[in-house]
Every structure is written in C-alpha cells, then in structure tokens.
Amino acid sequence: MTETLQHLESVIQDRKANPTPDSYTASLFSAGNNRIAQKLGEEATEVIVAALGQGRSAQINEFADLFYHTLVLMAQLDISLDDVRAELERRHRPQ
C-alpha cells in the first residue's frame, strides 16, 4: 500500500510540475485550492453515502477517489506523505 501511495504521490507531483491539457490532475491544480478542496469534500460525502447504502466494491471505489483527491490537495499545499507519516508517528509514540 505504501509503495502504491508513494507512486501516486509522485505521479501527482509530476502532473503539477509538468501539466498537460488532457490531464485531470493538472486541471485540478489549475483550478486552485478552492476547487481541489471542493472535490475532496464531494469525495468525502460520496464515501459516507457508499458506507451507508452501497456494496463493498462501491465503497472501495469511493475510498480510492478520496485518497487520490486527498493527495492532490496535499500536493497543492506542499504537504507530503512523509509529513503526514511523521505526524502520525509523533502522535503514537510511547510516552
């Protein structure tokens, strides 16, 4: 899973640095923070709807969309998976 997310993060970063007209990811970056955040909110709502009334396949699909849009917003804000990992480790470090 980690390798897959890191690869996706790399692809998203590449789309940000080297946008092409036919790239959905590049179009999100071009639209800016508000649009990316809006898409993330829509995807979160779709996860909730799927969790409450759809099958496992639809639920997995919606979670994948949520992960993708989360990574896009993170890239827009210059936050990496490593940044989030470090925060999670900090929170769960024995005291």
Secondary structure, 3 states (H helix, E strand, C coil): CHHHHHHHHHHHHHHHHCCCCCCHHHHHHHHCHHHHHHHHHHHHHHHHHHHHHCCHHHHHHHHHHHHHHHHHHHHHCCCCHHHHHHHHHHHCCCC
